[in-house]
């Protein structure tokens, strides 16, 4: 399945809405988008997972890398609206303690 990445700017926050699946094939697209945003702006980021169907370890690695880069700018990434299967993955890996995850 392909990945579509929607972006929405809202004051001092950029909302990223991945649509589809983030896996070994599509994670480079997500990485490129997140890196570009982090390099070009100094805002907090929200990843809205409402339409994110699946994410694998490659995708999680992309999120961790983006979090490290954005923390250097003293900003943060908040993850919202994730499906139960993805929330479970965040809980199992302990990433729910690294990222701000909101229902």
Biopython code that builds the backbone (N, CA, C, O; Angstrom):
import numpy as np
from Bio.PDB.StructureBuilder import StructureBuilder

atoms = [
    (1, "UNK", "N", (0.842, -1.184, 0.000)),
    (1, "UNK", "CA", (0.000, 0.000, 0.000)),
    (1, "UNK", "C", (0.885, 1.244, 0.000)),
    (1, "UNK", "O", (1.923, 1.287, 0.661)),
    (2, "UNK", "N", (0.467, 2.222, -0.731)),
    (2, "UNK", "CA", (1.223, 3.467, -0.829)),
    (2, "UNK", "C", (0.996, 4.329, 0.405)),
    (2, "UNK", "O", (0.073, 4.106, 1.189)),
    (3, "UNK", "N", (1.853, 5.303, 0.547)),
    (3, "UNK", "CA", (1.748, 6.251, 1.654)),
    (3, "UNK", "C", (1.542, 7.641, 1.074)),
    (3, "UNK", "O", (2.261, 8.074, 0.174)),
    (4, "UNK", "N", (0.552, 8.322, 1.607)),
    (4, "UNK", "CA", (0.319, 9.718, 1.257)),
    (4, "UNK", "C", (0.569, 10.522, 2.526)),
    (4, "UNK", "O", (0.132, 10.128, 3.607)),
    (5, "UNK", "N", (1.265, 11.641, 2.403)),
    (5, "UNK", "CA", (1.581, 12.458, 3.571)),
    (5, "UNK", "C", (0.977, 13.848, 3.368)),
    (5, "UNK", "O", (1.398, 14.607, 2.495)),
    (6, "UNK", "N", (-0.014, 14.160, 4.196)),
    (6, "UNK", "CA", (-0.665, 15.463, 4.136)),
    (6, "UNK", "C", (-0.044, 16.364, 5.194)),
    (6, "UNK", "O", (0.296, 15.904, 6.284)),
    (7, "UNK", "N", (0.104, 17.653, 4.871)),
    (7, "UNK", "CA", (0.679, 18.620, 5.812)),
    (7, "UNK", "C", (-0.308, 19.761, 6.017)),
    (7, "UNK", "O", (-0.987, 20.202, 5.090)),
    (8, "UNK", "N", (-0.363, 20.218, 7.250)),
    (8, "UNK", "CA", (-1.249, 21.330, 7.585)),
    (8, "UNK", "C", (-0.519, 22.217, 8.590)),
    (8, "UNK", "O", (-0.039, 21.733, 9.614)),
    (9, "UNK", "N", (-0.437, 23.498, 8.303)),
    (9, "UNK", "CA", (0.213, 24.426, 9.233)),
    (9, "UNK", "C", (-0.840, 25.144, 10.052)),
    (9, "UNK", "O", (-1.858, 25.602, 9.533)),
    (10, "UNK", "N", (-0.567, 25.233, 11.364)),
    (10, "UNK", "CA", (-1.521, 25.846, 12.268)),
    (10, "UNK", "C", (-0.737, 26.616, 13.322)),
    (10, "UNK", "O", (-0.278, 26.022, 14.298)),
    (11, "UNK", "N", (-0.575, 27.908, 13.151)),
    (11, "UNK", "CA", (0.196, 28.774, 14.050)),
    (11, "UNK", "C", (1.613, 28.255, 14.239)),
    (11, "UNK", "O", (2.402, 28.270, 13.294)),
    (12, "UNK", "N", (1.953, 27.796, 15.439)),
    (12, "UNK", "CA", (3.319, 27.342, 15.693)),
    (12, "UNK", "C", (3.427, 25.815, 15.679)),
    (12, "UNK", "O", (4.336, 25.244, 16.283)),
    (13, "UNK", "N", (2.487, 25.158, 14.982)),
    (13, "UNK", "CA", (2.482, 23.700, 14.899)),
    (13, "UNK", "C", (2.286, 23.283, 13.445)),
    (13, "UNK", "O", (1.490, 23.873, 12.715)),
    (14, "UNK", "N", (3.025, 22.257, 13.041)),
    (14, "UNK", "CA", (2.786, 21.639, 11.737)),
    (14, "UNK", "C", (2.188, 20.267, 11.997)),
    (14, "UNK", "O", (2.747, 19.471, 12.752)),
    (15, "UNK", "N", (1.051, 19.994, 11.372)),
    (15, "UNK", "CA", (0.376, 18.715, 11.540)),
    (15, "UNK", "C", (0.673, 17.850, 10.322)),
    (15, "UNK", "O", (0.419, 18.242, 9.183)),
    (16, "UNK", "N", (1.213, 16.667, 10.585)),
    (16, "UNK", "CA", (1.521, 15.698, 9.537)),
    (16, "UNK", "C", (0.475, 14.599, 9.628)),
    (16, "UNK", "O", (0.240, 14.042, 10.701)),
    (17, "UNK", "N", (-0.152, 14.290, 8.500)),
    (17, "UNK", "CA", (-1.179, 13.256, 8.469)),
    (17, "UNK", "C", (-0.775, 12.167, 7.475)),
    (17, "UNK", "O", (-1.064, 12.276, 6.283)),
    (18, "UNK", "N", (-0.102, 11.111, 7.966)),
    (18, "UNK", "CA", (0.224, 10.012, 7.064)),
    (18, "UNK", "C", (-1.033, 9.182, 6.776)),
    (18, "UNK", "O", (-1.788, 8.843, 7.687)),
    (19, "UNK", "N", (-1.238, 8.865, 5.505)),
    (19, "UNK", "CA", (-2.394, 8.082, 5.090)),
    (19, "UNK", "C", (-1.875, 6.798, 4.456)),
    (19, "UNK", "O", (-1.193, 6.830, 3.431)),
    (20, "UNK", "N", (-2.204, 5.669, 5.077)),
    (20, "UNK", "CA", (-1.759, 4.386, 4.539)),
    (20, "UNK", "C", (-0.830, 3.672, 5.502)),
    (20, "UNK", "O", (-1.082, 3.622, 6.706)),
    (21, "UNK", "N", (0.262, 3.113, 4.951)),
    (21, "UNK", "CA", (1.187, 2.312, 5.744)),
    (21, "UNK", "C", (2.605, 2.866, 5.676)),
    (21, "UNK", "O", (3.069, 3.286, 4.616)),
    (22, "UNK", "N", (3.287, 2.862, 6.822)),
    (22, "UNK", "CA", (4.694, 3.241, 6.873)),
    (22, "UNK", "C", (5.478, 1.959, 7.112)),
    (22, "UNK", "O", (5.407, 1.363, 8.187)),
    (23, "UNK", "N", (6.227, 1.545, 6.091)),
    (23, "UNK", "CA", (7.024, 0.327, 6.195)),
    (23, "UNK", "C", (8.374, 0.555, 5.530)),
    (23, "UNK", "O", (8.739, 1.692, 5.231)),
    (24, "UNK", "N", (9.108, -0.514, 5.302)),
    (24, "UNK", "CA", (10.459, -0.382, 4.741)),
    (24, "UNK", "C", (10.448, 0.318, 3.377)),
    (24, "UNK", "O", (11.435, 0.948, 2.996)),
    (25, "UNK", "N", (9.354, 0.212, 2.655)),
    (25, "UNK", "CA", (9.269, 0.812, 1.320)),
    (25, "UNK", "C", (8.842, 2.282, 1.356)),
    (25, "UNK", "O", (9.275, 3.080, 0.524)),
    (26, "UNK", "N", (7.997, 2.633, 2.319)),
    (26, "UNK", "CA", (7.457, 3.995, 2.343)),
    (26, "UNK", "C", (8.114, 4.896, 3.391)),
    (26, "UNK", "O", (7.940, 6.114, 3.351)),
    (27, "UNK", "N", (8.865, 4.312, 4.326)),
    (27, "UNK", "CA", (9.473, 5.138, 5.378)),
    (27, "UNK", "C", (10.460, 6.187, 4.853)),
    (27, "UNK", "O", (10.574, 7.250, 5.464)),
    (28, "UNK", "N", (11.184, 5.938, 3.740)),
    (28, "UNK", "CA", (12.045, 7.012, 3.233)),
    (28, "UNK", "C", (11.266, 8.287, 2.870)),
    (28, "UNK", "O", (11.776, 9.395, 3.032)),
    (29, "UNK", "N", (10.038, 8.124, 2.383)),
    (29, "UNK", "CA", (9.209, 9.294, 2.058)),
    (29, "UNK", "C", (8.856, 10.076, 3.318)),
    (29, "UNK", "O", (8.908, 11.305, 3.338)),
    (30, "UNK", "N", (8.495, 9.341, 4.369)),
    (30, "UNK", "CA", (8.172, 10.001, 5.634)),
    (30, "UNK", "C", (9.404, 10.693, 6.203)),
    (30, "UNK", "O", (9.323, 11.823, 6.683)),
    (31, "UNK", "N", (10.539, 10.011, 6.146)),
    (31, "UNK", "CA", (11.783, 10.588, 6.665)),
    (31, "UNK", "C", (12.127, 11.881, 5.937)),
    (31, "UNK", "O", (12.508, 12.870, 6.564)),
    (32, "UNK", "N", (11.993, 11.872, 4.623)),
    (32, "UNK", "CA", (12.296, 13.062, 3.822)),
    (32, "UNK", "C", (11.381, 14.223, 4.205)),
    (32, "UNK", "O", (11.840, 15.355, 4.358)),
    (33, "UNK", "N", (10.097, 13.943, 4.359)),
    (33, "UNK", "CA", (9.135, 14.984, 4.720)),
    (33, "UNK", "C", (9.438, 15.564, 6.098)),
    (33, "UNK", "O", (9.480, 16.782, 6.269)),
    (34, "UNK", "N", (9.651, 14.684, 7.085)),
    (34, "UNK", "CA", (9.902, 15.158, 8.449)),
    (34, "UNK", "C", (11.206, 15.937, 8.535)),
    (34, "UNK", "O", (11.263, 16.979, 9.188)),
    (35, "UNK", "N", (12.252, 15.443, 7.881)),
    (35, "UNK", "CA", (13.544, 16.119, 7.897)),
    (35, "UNK", "C", (13.448, 17.504, 7.264)),
    (35, "UNK", "O", (14.004, 18.473, 7.781)),
    (36, "UNK", "N", (12.749, 17.586, 6.159)),
    (36, "UNK", "CA", (12.561, 18.864, 5.465)),
    (36, "UNK", "C", (11.860, 19.871, 6.370)),
    (36, "UNK", "O", (12.276, 21.027, 6.454)),
    (37, "UNK", "N", (10.807, 19.440, 7.041)),
    (37, "UNK", "CA", (10.062, 20.336, 7.930)),
    (37, "UNK", "C", (10.939, 20.792, 9.092)),
    (37, "UNK", "O", (10.968, 21.977, 9.424)),
    (38, "UNK", "N", (11.650, 19.855, 9.707)),
    (38, "UNK", "CA", (12.495, 20.187, 10.854)),
    (38, "UNK", "C", (13.601, 21.155, 10.453)),
    (38, "UNK", "O", (13.909, 22.087, 11.197)),
    (39, "UNK", "N", (14.200, 20.943, 9.285)),
    (39, "UNK", "CA", (15.289, 21.803, 8.825)),
    (39, "UNK", "C", (14.809, 23.200, 8.429)),
    (39, "UNK", "O", (15.554, 24.170, 8.575)),
    (40, "UNK", "N", (13.582, 23.314, 7.934)),
    (40, "UNK", "CA", (13.097, 24.590, 7.410)),
    (40, "UNK", "C", (12.295, 25.419, 8.405)),
    (40, "UNK", "O", (12.037, 26.598, 8.165)),
    (41, "UNK", "N", (11.898, 24.809, 9.525)),
    (41, "UNK", "CA", (11.070, 25.577, 10.462)),
    (41, "UNK", "C", (11.451, 25.257, 11.896)),
    (41, "UNK", "O", (12.161, 24.288, 12.169)),
    (42, "UNK", "N", (10.978, 26.068, 12.781)),
    (42, "UNK", "CA", (11.287, 25.899, 14.196)),
    (42, "UNK", "C", (9.972, 25.828, 14.972)),
    (42, "UNK", "O", (9.680, 26.677, 15.815)),
    (43, "UNK", "N", (9.193, 24.797, 14.666)),
    (43, "UNK", "CA", (7.877, 24.648, 15.269)),
    (43, "UNK", "C", (7.718, 23.238, 15.845)),
    (43, "UNK", "O", (8.472, 22.324, 15.511)),
    (44, "UNK", "N", (6.732, 23.090, 16.704)),
    (44, "UNK", "CA", (6.375, 21.768, 17.189)),
    (44, "UNK", "C", (5.645, 21.017, 16.087)),
    (44, "UNK", "O", (5.090, 21.621, 15.169)),
    (45, "UNK", "N", (5.651, 19.700, 16.188)),
    (45, "UNK", "CA", (5.048, 18.877, 15.161)),
    (45, "UNK", "C", (4.030, 17.941, 15.800)),
    (45, "UNK", "O", (4.262, 17.387, 16.874)),
    (46, "UNK", "N", (2.904, 17.777, 15.123)),
    (46, "UNK", "CA", (1.898, 16.800, 15.533)),
    (46, "UNK", "C", (1.777, 15.795, 14.404)),
    (46, "UNK", "O", (1.600, 16.168, 13.244)),
    (47, "UNK", "N", (1.872, 14.525, 14.746)),
    (47, "UNK", "CA", (1.627, 13.477, 13.764)),
    (47, "UNK", "C", (0.256, 12.898, 14.074)),
    (47, "UNK", "O", (0.056, 12.239, 15.095)),
    (48, "UNK", "N", (-0.679, 13.156, 13.177)),
    (48, "UNK", "CA", (-2.061, 12.704, 13.335)),
    (48, "UNK", "C", (-2.182, 11.333, 12.677)),
    (48, "UNK", "O", (-2.157, 11.223, 11.451)),
    (49, "UNK", "N", (-2.312, 10.298, 13.489)),
    (49, "UNK", "CA", (-2.338, 8.923, 12.978)),
    (49, "UNK", "C", (-3.714, 8.397, 12.657)),
    (49, "UNK", "O", (-3.899, 7.185, 12.545)),
    (50, "UNK", "N", (-4.684, 9.277, 12.507)),
    (50, "UNK", "CA", (-6.059, 8.839, 12.268)),
    (50, "UNK", "C", (-6.173, 7.918, 11.046)),
    (50, "UNK", "O", (-6.940, 6.955, 11.066)),
    (51, "UNK", "N", (-5.417, 8.211, 9.990)),
    (51, "UNK", "CA", (-5.512, 7.409, 8.770)),
    (51, "UNK", "C", (-4.268, 6.552, 8.537)),
    (51, "UNK", "O", (-4.060, 6.015, 7.449)),
    (52, "UNK", "N", (-3.445, 6.436, 9.584)),
    (52, "UNK", "CA", (-2.272, 5.568, 9.519)),
    (52, "UNK", "C", (-2.724, 4.160, 9.867)),
    (52, "UNK", "O", (-3.181, 3.903, 10.981)),
    (53, "UNK", "N", (-2.596, 3.251, 8.912)),
    (53, "UNK", "CA", (-3.083, 1.886, 9.090)),
    (53, "UNK", "C", (-2.052, 0.972, 9.736)),
    (53, "UNK", "O", (-2.406, 0.038, 10.455)),
    (54, "UNK", "N", (-0.771, 1.242, 9.477)),
    (54, "UNK", "CA", (0.285, 0.317, 9.908)),
    (54, "UNK", "C", (1.612, 1.054, 9.951)),
    (54, "UNK", "O", (1.868, 1.941, 9.137)),
    (55, "UNK", "N", (2.460, 0.678, 10.911)),
    (55, "UNK", "CA", (3.822, 1.190, 10.949)),
    (55, "UNK", "C", (4.718, 0.060, 11.437)),
    (55, "UNK", "O", (4.378, -0.633, 12.395)),
    (56, "UNK", "N", (5.855, -0.127, 10.785)),
    (56, "UNK", "CA", (6.791, -1.177, 11.208)),
    (56, "UNK", "C", (8.001, -0.549, 11.897)),
    (56, "UNK", "O", (8.036, 0.659, 12.133)),
    (57, "UNK", "N", (8.984, -1.377, 12.211)),
    (57, "UNK", "CA", (10.152, -0.894, 12.946)),
    (57, "UNK", "C", (10.930, 0.159, 12.157)),
    (57, "UNK", "O", (11.541, 1.049, 12.750)),
    (58, "UNK", "N", (10.912, 0.068, 10.843)),
    (58, "UNK", "CA", (11.587, 1.077, 10.024)),
    (58, "UNK", "C", (10.925, 2.434, 10.215)),
    (58, "UNK", "O", (11.603, 3.450, 10.367)),
    (59, "UNK", "N", (9.611, 2.441, 10.207)),
    (59, "UNK", "CA", (8.855, 3.677, 10.427)),
    (59, "UNK", "C", (9.062, 4.232, 11.820)),
    (59, "UNK", "O", (9.166, 5.445, 12.001)),
    (60, "UNK", "N", (9.122, 3.343, 12.815)),
    (60, "UNK", "CA", (9.387, 3.791, 14.184)),
    (60, "UNK", "C", (10.770, 4.426, 14.269)),
    (60, "UNK", "O", (10.963, 5.420, 14.969)),
    (61, "UNK", "N", (11.728, 3.847, 13.555)),
    (61, "UNK", "CA", (13.081, 4.412, 13.521)),
    (61, "UNK", "C", (13.093, 5.812, 12.938)),
    (61, "UNK", "O", (13.823, 6.682, 13.413)),
    (62, "UNK", "N", (12.286, 6.032, 11.912)),
    (62, "UNK", "CA", (12.168, 7.361, 11.307)),
    (62, "UNK", "C", (11.616, 8.354, 12.331)),
    (62, "UNK", "O", (12.108, 9.477, 12.442)),
    (63, "UNK", "N", (10.597, 7.936, 13.073)),
    (63, "UNK", "CA", (10.014, 8.821, 14.089)),
    (63, "UNK", "C", (11.024, 9.151, 15.185)),
    (63, "UNK", "O", (11.107, 10.295, 15.632)),
    (64, "UNK", "N", (11.788, 8.152, 15.617)),
    (64, "UNK", "CA", (12.801, 8.383, 16.656)),
    (64, "UNK", "C", (13.869, 9.355, 16.151)),
    (64, "UNK", "O", (14.272, 10.266, 16.874)),
    (65, "UNK", "N", (14.326, 9.164, 14.918)),
    (65, "UNK", "CA", (15.323, 10.074, 14.331)),
    (65, "UNK", "C", (14.801, 11.499, 14.241)),
    (65, "UNK", "O", (15.522, 12.456, 14.524)),
    (66, "UNK", "N", (13.537, 11.629, 13.842)),
    (66, "UNK", "CA", (12.930, 12.963, 13.743)),
    (66, "UNK", "C", (12.814, 13.597, 15.126)),
    (66, "UNK", "O", (13.037, 14.798, 15.282)),
    (67, "UNK", "N", (12.467, 12.792, 16.128)),
    (67, "UNK", "CA", (12.346, 13.316, 17.487)),
    (67, "UNK", "C", (13.694, 13.834, 17.987)),
    (67, "UNK", "O", (13.758, 14.893, 18.613)),
    (68, "UNK", "N", (14.756, 13.101, 17.717)),
    (68, "UNK", "CA", (16.097, 13.543, 18.136)),
    (68, "UNK", "C", (16.449, 14.883, 17.502)),
    (68, "UNK", "O", (16.972, 15.775, 18.170)),
    (69, "UNK", "N", (16.157, 15.021, 16.200)),
    (69, "UNK", "CA", (16.479, 16.270, 15.494)),
    (69, "UNK", "C", (15.654, 17.446, 15.997)),
    (69, "UNK", "O", (16.169, 18.551, 16.169)),
    (70, "UNK", "N", (14.379, 17.198, 16.228)),
    (70, "UNK", "CA", (13.511, 18.306, 16.644)),
    (70, "UNK", "C", (13.801, 18.711, 18.093)),
    (70, "UNK", "O", (13.629, 19.874, 18.455)),
    (71, "UNK", "N", (14.237, 17.762, 18.920)),
    (71, "UNK", "CA", (14.607, 18.073, 20.316)),
    (71, "UNK", "C", (15.829, 18.995, 20.355)),
    (71, "UNK", "O", (15.968, 19.801, 21.275)),
    (72, "UNK", "N", (16.714, 18.879, 19.359)),
    (72, "UNK", "CA", (17.878, 19.769, 19.281)),
    (72, "UNK", "C", (17.440, 21.215, 19.137)),
    (72, "UNK", "O", (18.166, 22.126, 19.534)),
    (73, "UNK", "N", (16.266, 21.433, 18.577)),
    (73, "UNK", "CA", (15.710, 22.788, 18.423)),
    (73, "UNK", "C", (14.776, 23.131, 19.584)),
    (73, "UNK", "O", (14.056, 24.128, 19.544)),
    (74, "UNK", "N", (14.798, 22.288, 20.617)),
    (74, "UNK", "CA", (13.957, 22.461, 21.793)),
    (74, "UNK", "C", (12.471, 22.484, 21.440)),
    (74, "UNK", "O", (11.696, 23.264, 21.992)),
    (75, "UNK", "N", (12.102, 21.626, 20.525)),
    (75, "UNK", "CA", (10.711, 21.444, 20.107)),
    (75, "UNK", "C", (10.318, 19.991, 20.362)),
    (75, "UNK", "O", (11.138, 19.196, 20.821)),
    (76, "UNK", "N", (9.072, 19.646, 20.069)),
    (76, "UNK", "CA", (8.610, 18.296, 20.361)),
    (76, "UNK", "C", (7.690, 17.756, 19.272)),
    (76, "UNK", "O", (7.155, 18.502, 18.453)),
    (77, "UNK", "N", (7.524, 16.437, 19.289)),
    (77, "UNK", "CA", (6.583, 15.758, 18.399)),
    (77, "UNK", "C", (5.505, 15.133, 19.279)),
    (77, "UNK", "O", (5.803, 14.411, 20.230)),
    (78, "UNK", "N", (4.264, 15.418, 18.952)),
    (78, "UNK", "CA", (3.124, 14.804, 19.626)),
    (78, "UNK", "C", (2.434, 13.892, 18.628)),
    (78, "UNK", "O", (2.235, 14.257, 17.469)),
    (79, "UNK", "N", (2.072, 12.707, 19.084)),
    (79, "UNK", "CA", (1.392, 11.746, 18.213)),
    (79, "UNK", "C", (-0.045, 11.615, 18.705)),
    (79, "UNK", "O", (-0.290, 11.367, 19.886)),
    (80, "UNK", "N", (-0.993, 11.787, 17.781)),
    (80, "UNK", "CA", (-2.407, 11.756, 18.155)),
    (80, "UNK", "C", (-3.181, 10.783, 17.282)),
    (80, "UNK", "O", (-2.731, 10.388, 16.207)),
    (81, "UNK", "N", (-4.353, 10.408, 17.770)),
    (81, "UNK", "CA", (-5.344, 9.637, 16.996)),
    (81, "UNK", "C", (-4.811, 8.330, 16.412)),
    (81, "UNK", "O", (-5.173, 7.971, 15.292)),
    (82, "UNK", "N", (-3.960, 7.612, 17.148)),
    (82, "UNK", "CA", (-3.458, 6.358, 16.584)),
    (82, "UNK", "C", (-4.425, 5.211, 16.881)),
    (82, "UNK", "O", (-5.107, 5.192, 17.906)),
    (83, "UNK", "N", (-4.456, 4.280, 15.970)),
    (83, "UNK", "CA", (-5.331, 3.114, 16.091)),
    (83, "UNK", "C", (-4.815, 2.189, 17.202)),
    (83, "UNK", "O", (-3.635, 2.239, 17.550)),
    (84, "UNK", "N", (-5.683, 1.358, 17.752)),
    (84, "UNK", "CA", (-5.284, 0.473, 18.854)),
    (84, "UNK", "C", (-4.069, -0.412, 18.549)),
    (84, "UNK", "O", (-3.232, -0.624, 19.426)),
    (85, "UNK", "N", (-3.960, -0.930, 17.317)),
    (85, "UNK", "CA", (-2.818, -1.785, 16.981)),
    (85, "UNK", "C", (-1.499, -1.009, 17.005)),
    (85, "UNK", "O", (-0.461, -1.562, 17.369)),
    (86, "UNK", "N", (-1.533, 0.249, 16.625)),
    (86, "UNK", "CA", (-0.322, 1.083, 16.639)),
    (86, "UNK", "C", (-0.024, 1.535, 18.065)),
    (86, "UNK", "O", (1.138, 1.597, 18.467)),
    (87, "UNK", "N", (-1.066, 1.850, 18.830)),
    (87, "UNK", "CA", (-0.872, 2.216, 20.232)),
    (87, "UNK", "C", (-0.222, 1.065, 20.988)),
    (87, "UNK", "O", (0.669, 1.282, 21.810)),
    (88, "UNK", "N", (-0.663, -0.149, 20.714)),
    (88, "UNK", "CA", (-0.091, -1.331, 21.358)),
    (88, "UNK", "C", (1.393, -1.449, 21.034)),
    (88, "UNK", "O", (2.193, -1.792, 21.905)),
    (89, "UNK", "N", (1.763, -1.170, 19.795)),
    (89, "UNK", "CA", (3.164, -1.207, 19.381)),
    (89, "UNK", "C", (3.984, -0.166, 20.150)),
    (89, "UNK", "O", (5.099, -0.451, 20.586)),
    (90, "UNK", "N", (3.442, 1.018, 20.311)),
    (90, "UNK", "CA", (4.119, 2.070, 21.095)),
    (90, "UNK", "C", (4.270, 1.636, 22.557)),
    (90, "UNK", "O", (5.302, 1.886, 23.180)),
    (91, "UNK", "N", (3.235, 0.987, 23.098)),
    (91, "UNK", "CA", (3.295, 0.519, 24.488)),
    (91, "UNK", "C", (4.347, -0.575, 24.656)),
    (91, "UNK", "O", (5.146, -0.532, 25.592)),
    (92, "UNK", "N", (4.350, -1.553, 23.754)),
    (92, "UNK", "CA", (5.286, -2.685, 23.841)),
    (92, "UNK", "C", (6.735, -2.215, 23.730)),
    (92, "UNK", "O", (7.605, -2.698, 24.454)),
    (93, "UNK", "N", (6.990, -1.278, 22.826)),
    (93, "UNK", "CA", (8.364, -0.806, 22.594)),
    (93, "UNK", "C", (8.809, 0.258, 23.598)),
    (93, "UNK", "O", (9.986, 0.614, 23.649)),
    (94, "UNK", "N", (7.868, 0.763, 24.392)),
    (94, "UNK", "CA", (8.201, 1.812, 25.353)),
    (94, "UNK", "C", (8.237, 3.201, 24.739)),
    (94, "UNK", "O", (8.579, 4.171, 25.415)),
    (95, "UNK", "N", (7.887, 3.304, 23.464)),
    (95, "UNK", "CA", (7.910, 4.609, 22.800)),
    (95, "UNK", "C", (6.807, 5.533, 23.312)),
    (95, "UNK", "O", (6.848, 6.741, 23.081)),
    (96, "UNK", "N", (5.819, 4.963, 24.009)),
    (96, "UNK", "CA", (4.793, 5.808, 24.614)),
    (96, "UNK", "C", (5.372, 6.650, 25.754)),
    (96, "UNK", "O", (4.740, 7.604, 26.208)),
    (97, "UNK", "N", (6.572, 6.294, 26.213)),
    (97, "UNK", "CA", (7.246, 7.084, 27.239)),
    (97, "UNK", "C", (8.237, 8.089, 26.624)),
    (97, "UNK", "O", (8.693, 9.011, 27.301)),
    (98, "UNK", "N", (8.557, 7.904, 25.360)),
    (98, "UNK", "CA", (9.492, 8.781, 24.653)),
    (98, "UNK", "C", (8.732, 9.897, 23.936)),
    (98, "UNK", "O", (9.143, 11.057, 23.966)),
    (99, "UNK", "N", (7.632, 9.541, 23.300)),
    (99, "UNK", "CA", (6.806, 10.498, 22.580)),
    (99, "UNK", "C", (5.634, 10.916, 23.455)),
    (99, "UNK", "O", (5.229, 10.187, 24.360)),
    (100, "UNK", "N", (5.096, 12.099, 23.175)),
    (100, "UNK", "CA", (3.836, 12.513, 23.778)),
    (100, "UNK", "C", (2.752, 11.888, 22.903)),
    (100, "UNK", "O", (2.572, 12.280, 21.750)),
    (101, "UNK", "N", (2.036, 10.920, 23.458)),
    (101, "UNK", "CA", (0.983, 10.228, 22.706)),
    (101, "UNK", "C", (-0.362, 10.610, 23.315)),
    (101, "UNK", "O", (-0.613, 10.372, 24.496)),
    (102, "UNK", "N", (-1.219, 11.205, 22.493)),
    (102, "UNK", "CA", (-2.543, 11.633, 22.959)),
    (102, "UNK", "C", (-3.618, 10.865, 22.206)),
    (102, "UNK", "O", (-3.465, 10.535, 21.030)),
    (103, "UNK", "N", (-4.689, 10.594, 22.900)),
    (103, "UNK", "CA", (-5.821, 9.860, 22.299)),
    (103, "UNK", "C", (-6.533, 10.736, 21.293)),
    (103, "UNK", "O", (-7.509, 10.305, 20.679)),
]
sb = StructureBuilder()
sb.init_structure("model")
sb.init_model(0)
sb.init_chain("A")
sb.init_seg("    ")
for serial, (resi, resn, name, xyz) in enumerate(atoms, 1):
    if name == "N":
        sb.init_residue(resn, " ", resi, " ")
    sb.init_atom(name, np.array(xyz, "f"), 0.0, 1.0, " ", f" {name:<3s}", serial, name[0])
structure = sb.get_structure()
